Amino acid sequence: MGLSAKSVWILLLFAYAAIASLLPVWVLLQPRDYINGLQLFVGLGLLYTAVLFGAPEIVAPRSTLPCRTTPRASCRCCS
């Protein structure tokens, strides 16, 4: 009489739980931290690549400093 696939998975999960309960937490979290760091660097690389190759048009004022000239009509930064 062989074990079903479901029974094998249940036994494997019990074995993992028994081993994991004896290990320190940092050993269990280390692979997750590595994957999160990898996702961060891949995401940043994709973002920088998209900005470089997409060349989005930046629409912003040349200066956000207040005008120092009295007549506002002649001011280049406010017009």
C-alpha positions as CSV (number, residue, x, y, z in Angstrom):
1,M,0.0,0.0,0.0
2,G,1.7,3.2,-1.2
3,L,1.3,6.7,0.0
4,S,-0.8,9.1,-2.0
5,A,0.7,12.4,-3.3
6,K,-1.3,14.3,-0.7
7,S,0.1,12.2,2.1
8,V,3.6,12.7,0.9
9,W,3.1,16.5,0.9
10,I,1.7,16.4,4.4
11,L,4.7,14.4,5.6
12,L,7.1,16.8,3.9
13,L,5.3,19.8,5.5
14,F,5.5,18.2,9.0
15,A,9.2,17.4,8.5
16,Y,9.8,21.1,7.4
17,A,7.9,22.4,10.4
18,A,9.9,20.2,12.7
19,I,13.2,21.4,11.3
20,A,12.1,25.0,11.0
21,S,11.0,25.1,14.7
22,L,14.6,24.3,15.7
23,L,16.3,26.9,13.5
24,P,16.9,30.5,14.5
25,V,14.7,33.0,12.7
26,W,17.5,34.7,10.8
27,V,18.3,31.5,9.0
28,L,14.7,31.2,7.8
29,L,14.5,34.9,6.8
30,Q,17.8,35.1,5.0
31,P,16.6,33.7,1.6
32,R,13.5,36.0,1.7
33,D,15.8,39.1,2.3
34,Y,18.0,38.0,-0.6
35,I,15.1,37.7,-3.0
36,N,13.7,41.1,-1.8
37,G,17.0,42.8,-2.4
38,L,17.3,41.2,-5.8
39,Q,13.8,42.4,-6.7
40,L,14.7,45.9,-5.6
41,F,17.9,46.1,-7.8
42,V,16.1,44.6,-10.8
43,G,13.2,47.0,-10.4
44,L,15.6,50.0,-10.1
45,G,17.5,48.8,-13.2
46,L,14.3,48.5,-15.2
47,L,13.2,52.0,-14.0
48,Y,16.5,53.6,-15.0
49,T,16.5,51.8,-18.3
50,A,13.0,53.0,-19.1
51,V,13.9,56.6,-18.2
52,L,17.0,56.5,-20.4
53,F,15.5,54.9,-23.4
54,G,12.0,56.4,-23.1
55,A,13.4,59.9,-22.8
56,P,10.4,61.4,-21.2
57,E,9.8,65.2,-21.7
58,I,10.3,67.0,-18.5
59,V,7.9,69.9,-18.1
60,A,8.9,72.1,-15.2
61,P,9.7,75.8,-14.6
62,R,13.4,76.7,-15.1
63,S,13.5,78.3,-11.6
64,T,11.2,78.2,-8.6
65,L,12.9,81.2,-6.9
66,P,10.8,84.3,-6.5
67,C,11.4,87.2,-8.9
68,R,13.8,89.9,-7.9
69,T,12.8,92.4,-10.5
70,T,10.1,95.0,-10.0
71,P,8.1,94.8,-13.2
72,R,6.8,91.3,-13.5
73,A,6.1,91.6,-17.3
74,S,9.8,91.8,-18.0
75,C,10.7,88.8,-15.8
76,R,11.6,85.7,-17.8
77,C,11.0,83.2,-15.1
78,C,7.4,84.3,-14.4
79,S,6.2,84.6,-18.0
